[in-house]
C-alpha cells in the first residue's frame, strides 16, 4: 500500500504546465499592448520621444524604469531607451539595470505586504500546500527567467514576495536585469529596434 508521500507526489500537478498556462494570458495582454502602441504610428512615437527627451532627465528615466518594474503596468522600460542611448553604455547600462533590479526587489516587498491580506494569504497557503517543495526548489528560477525573458517581471517578483522566497536569492536574480538593459541599449544603438 502507498504511503502519504507517494500519494502526494503522484497527485502533484506539473508545475511547468501551470506556469505556462498562467503566463500565457499575461504575455498575450502585453503583446496586444505593444501591437496597439505600434499602431499609433511612427510620427506619434517620435512625438512621444521628443516630449520625453525635452521634459525628462536621466534620473527621471531611471525612475520610470523603476516604476515599470515595480508595479504591474502595461508599460516597458524599452520606451525610454531611444533617449537613454544618448548616454555612454558604461553609465547607462548599470544605472538602468540597477533601477530595474531595484524595481523587482520593491515588487518583492509589495508581495510580502500583499501576503498580509487574508484573501491573498489563503491563496498562498493553498499554493504552498499543493506545490510547496516545487516552489521552494524552483521559485527563484522563475524570477531569474522573468528577469531575462520578456515575461511580467514585476508580477513574478510580487509572487515571490507573497510566497516568501529567500530575499537574497531573489535580489541576486533581479540583478540580471542589467543584462536585459544591455540588450535594449545595444538593440537601439545598432538600429535593430526602429525609433
Secondary structure per residue as TSV (DSSP state, phi and psi in degrees):
chain	resnum	aa	ss	phi	psi
A	1	X	-	360.0	142.3
A	2	X	-	-75.2	143.7
A	3	X	-	-87.3	176.1
A	4	X	H	-61.9	-39.0
A	5	X	H	-63.5	-40.7
A	6	X	H	-66.3	-38.5
A	7	X	H	-65.8	-45.4
A	8	X	H	-62.7	-41.7
A	9	X	H	-63.2	-40.6
A	10	X	H	-67.7	-36.3
A	11	X	H	-82.9	-14.1
A	12	X	-	-60.2	123.4
A	13	X	-	-70.0	159.9
A	14	X	-	-76.4	112.1
A	15	X	H	-63.5	-34.6
A	16	X	H	-62.3	-41.5
A	17	X	H	-62.9	-44.6
A	18	X	H	-67.0	-37.5
A	19	X	H	-64.5	-45.0
A	20	X	H	-64.1	-45.4
A	21	X	H	-62.8	-34.0
A	22	X	H	-74.6	-33.1
A	23	X	H	-84.0	-23.4
A	24	X	H	-56.4	-50.3
A	25	X	H	-62.5	-37.0
A	26	X	H	-66.8	-45.6
A	27	X	H	-63.2	-39.8
A	28	X	H	-63.0	-39.2
A	29	X	H	-62.9	-41.6
A	30	X	H	-68.1	-38.0
A	31	X	H	-62.8	-41.7
A	32	X	H	-62.9	-41.1
A	33	X	H	-60.8	-46.5
A	34	X	H	-64.8	-36.1
A	35	X	H	-62.7	-43.3
A	36	X	H	-64.0	-41.8
A	37	X	H	-62.2	-41.7
A	38	X	H	-65.6	-33.6
A	39	X	H	-67.6	-19.3
A	40	X	T	-60.3	-28.1
A	41	X	-	101.2	156.1
A	42	X	H	-62.9	-41.1
A	43	X	H	-63.8	-43.1
A	44	X	H	-65.7	-38.4
A	45	X	H	-64.1	-43.9
A	46	X	H	-61.8	-41.9
A	47	X	H	-62.2	-40.0
A	48	X	H	-64.2	-42.9
A	49	X	H	-61.8	-45.1
A	50	X	H	-62.6	-39.6
A	51	X	H	-63.5	-47.3
A	52	X	H	-63.8	-42.6
A	53	X	H	-61.1	-41.1
A	54	X	H	-80.5	-19.2
A	55	X	H	-112.3	-13.5
A	56	X	-	-118.2	139.1
A	57	X	-	-98.7	-178.8
A	58	X	H	-63.9	-39.1
A	59	X	H	-60.7	-42.0
A	60	X	H	-67.2	-33.1
A	61	X	H	-65.5	-40.7
A	62	X	H	-66.6	-36.4
A	63	X	H	-63.2	-40.3
A	64	X	H	-61.0	-45.0
A	65	X	H	-62.3	-42.6
A	66	X	H	-59.7	-43.5
A	67	X	H	-65.5	-42.6
A	68	X	H	-67.5	-27.2
A	69	X	H	-96.6	0.0
A	70	X	H	-96.5	-47.8
A	71	X	S	-103.7	151.8
A	72	X	-	-79.3	94.3
A	73	X	-	-124.5	150.3
A	74	X	S	-82.3	50.1
A	75	X	-	-127.6	162.5
A	76	X	-	-132.2	145.6
A	77	X	G	-60.0	-23.2
A	78	X	G	-60.3	-24.5
A	79	X	G	-62.9	-26.7
A	80	X	G	-95.6	-2.8
A	81	X	H	-69.0	-25.1
A	82	X	H	-59.8	-28.1
A	83	X	H	-89.2	-34.8
A	84	X	H	-63.5	-31.7
A	85	X	T	-69.7	-5.0
A	86	X	T	-70.4	-18.1
A	87	X	S	-99.3	153.1
A	88	X	-	-63.4	147.5
A	89	X	H	-59.5	-38.7
A	90	X	H	-68.8	-13.7
A	91	X	H	-101.4	-46.7
A	92	X	H	-68.4	-44.1
A	93	X	H	-65.5	-51.4
A	94	X	H	-63.2	-39.3
A	95	X	H	-65.7	-47.5
A	96	X	H	-69.9	-35.8
A	97	X	H	-64.0	-42.0
A	98	X	H	-70.3	-35.5
A	99	X	H	-61.9	-41.7
A	100	X	H	-67.3	-43.8
A	101	X	H	-62.8	-40.6
A	102	X	H	-62.9	-36.0
A	103	X	H	-60.9	-42.3
A	104	X	H	-63.5	-41.9
A	105	X	H	-67.4	-39.2
A	106	X	H	-62.8	-42.1
A	107	X	H	-60.9	-37.4
A	108	X	H	-58.3	-46.0
A	109	X	H	-68.6	-32.4
A	110	X	H	-63.1	-40.5
A	111	X	H	-61.1	-39.0
A	112	X	H	-63.5	-38.0
A	113	X	H	-68.4	-41.4
A	114	X	H	-62.0	-29.5
A	115	X	T	-64.2	-17.0
A	116	X	T	-82.0	-13.7
A	117	X	S	-74.8	126.4
A	118	X	H	-53.3	-44.2
A	119	X	H	-62.3	-45.7
A	120	X	H	-65.8	-41.6
A	121	X	H	-62.3	-41.0
A	122	X	H	-61.8	-42.9
A	123	X	H	-62.6	-40.8
A	124	X	H	-65.6	-40.9
A	125	X	H	-64.5	-43.7
A	126	X	H	-61.2	-44.7
A	127	X	H	-63.1	-40.2
A	128	X	H	-68.2	-36.4
A	129	X	H	-63.5	-39.7
A	130	X	H	-77.9	-47.1
A	131	X	H	-122.8	23.2
A	132	X	H	-49.6	-50.2
A	133	X	H	-64.4	-39.8
A	134	X	H	-68.5	-40.6
A	135	X	H	-62.9	-44.0
A	136	X	H	-63.3	-37.4
A	137	X	H	-79.7	-42.1
A	138	X	H	-115.4	-2.6
A	139	X	H	-57.1	-44.8
A	140	X	H	-67.4	-29.9
A	141	X	H	-62.8	-37.3
A	142	X	H	-63.4	-38.2
A	143	X	H	-63.4	-44.1
A	144	X	H	-60.7	-45.6
A	145	X	H	-63.4	-43.8
A	146	X	H	-67.7	-26.8
A	147	X	H	-74.6	-22.1
A	148	X	H	-104.3	-43.3
A	149	X	T	-89.2	161.5
A	150	X	T	-75.9	70.9
A	151	X	S	-118.5	163.0
A	152	X	-	-69.3	88.3
A	153	X	H	-56.8	-47.9
A	154	X	H	-64.4	-38.3
A	155	X	H	-65.6	-40.1
A	156	X	H	-67.1	-40.4
A	157	X	H	-66.4	-37.8
A	158	X	H	-63.2	-43.2
A	159	X	H	-61.5	-38.7
A	160	X	H	-61.8	-37.0
A	161	X	H	-68.3	-43.3
A	162	X	H	-60.0	-40.4
A	163	X	T	-83.8	1.5
A	164	X	T	56.8	45.9
A	165	X	-	-70.3	163.4
A	166	X	-	-61.5	122.8
A	167	X	H	-61.5	-41.9
A	168	X	H	-63.2	-44.9
A	169	X	H	-65.7	-42.2
A	170	X	H	-62.6	-43.3
A	171	X	H	-62.2	-42.7
A	172	X	H	-63.1	-40.2
A	173	X	H	-65.1	-36.0
A	174	X	H	-64.5	-29.9
A	175	X	T	-66.2	-16.8
A	176	X	T	-70.0	-6.3
A	177	X	H	-60.8	-22.1
A	178	X	H	-59.2	-38.8
A	179	X	H	-63.4	-40.5
A	180	X	H	-64.4	-42.3
A	181	X	H	-67.7	-35.0
A	182	X	H	-63.9	-40.5
A	183	X	H	-61.7	-48.3
A	184	X	H	-57.3	-47.1
A	185	X	H	-57.4	-51.5
A	186	X	H	-73.7	-28.7
A	187	X	H	-61.7	-41.3
A	188	X	H	-73.4	-41.0
A	189	X	H	-61.6	-41.8
A	190	X	T	-79.8	-4.1
A	191	X	T	76.0	17.8
A	192	X	-	-80.9	-13.4
A	193	X	S	-114.9	124.1
A	194	X	-	-68.8	135.5
A	195	X	-	-106.6	360.0
